[in-house]
Amino acid sequence: MDPRLSFFFYLGALVCFALAAAGSRVGGARGSVGLVPLGLGLWLFPLLWTTGVDAF
């Protein structure tokens, strides 16, 4: 995967985690529960892609 593209995936994950943390302080945990799995998915996708390219 292109390093620029993986940078944007990591940046998106960071934004999701920051919004989830800020949302849990302000409005309770209910509104930010969906952002944590999205952030984890964005964080792990470049690693998954690179592993898939190397494996096949």
C-alpha positions as CSV (number, residue, x, y, z in Angstrom):
1,M,0.0,0.0,0.0
2,D,1.2,3.5,-0.8
3,P,2.6,5.2,2.3
4,R,0.5,8.3,1.6
5,L,-2.7,6.3,1.6
6,S,-1.8,4.4,4.8
7,F,-1.1,7.8,6.4
8,F,-4.6,8.9,5.7
9,F,-6.0,5.6,7.1
10,Y,-4.0,6.2,10.3
11,L,-5.1,9.9,10.4
12,G,-8.7,8.8,10.1
13,A,-8.3,6.3,12.9
14,L,-6.8,9.0,15.1
15,V,-9.7,11.3,14.4
16,C,-12.2,8.5,15.2
17,F,-10.5,7.8,18.5
18,A,-10.3,11.5,19.4
19,L,-14.0,12.0,18.6
20,A,-15.0,8.9,20.6
21,A,-13.0,10.1,23.6
22,A,-14.4,13.6,23.4
23,G,-17.9,12.3,22.9
24,S,-17.8,10.0,25.9
25,R,-16.8,12.9,28.1
26,V,-19.5,15.3,26.8
27,G,-22.6,13.3,25.9
28,G,-22.1,9.9,27.5
29,A,-20.7,6.8,25.8
30,R,-23.7,6.0,23.7
31,G,-23.0,8.4,20.8
32,S,-19.3,7.4,20.5
33,V,-19.6,3.6,20.7
34,G,-19.7,3.3,16.9
35,L,-16.5,5.3,16.4
36,V,-14.2,2.9,18.3
37,P,-14.7,-0.1,15.9
38,L,-14.4,2.3,12.9
39,G,-11.2,3.6,14.3
40,L,-9.8,0.1,14.9
41,G,-10.8,-0.9,11.4
42,L,-9.0,2.1,9.9
43,W,-6.0,1.5,12.0
44,L,-5.6,-2.2,11.1
45,F,-6.6,-2.0,7.4
46,P,-3.1,-0.9,6.1
47,L,-1.5,-3.8,8.0
48,L,-4.1,-6.2,6.6
49,W,-3.6,-5.0,3.1
50,T,0.2,-5.3,3.3
51,T,-0.1,-8.8,4.8
52,G,-2.5,-9.9,2.0
53,V,-0.2,-8.6,-0.7
54,D,2.8,-10.4,0.8
55,A,0.9,-13.6,1.3
56,F,-0.6,-13.9,-2.2
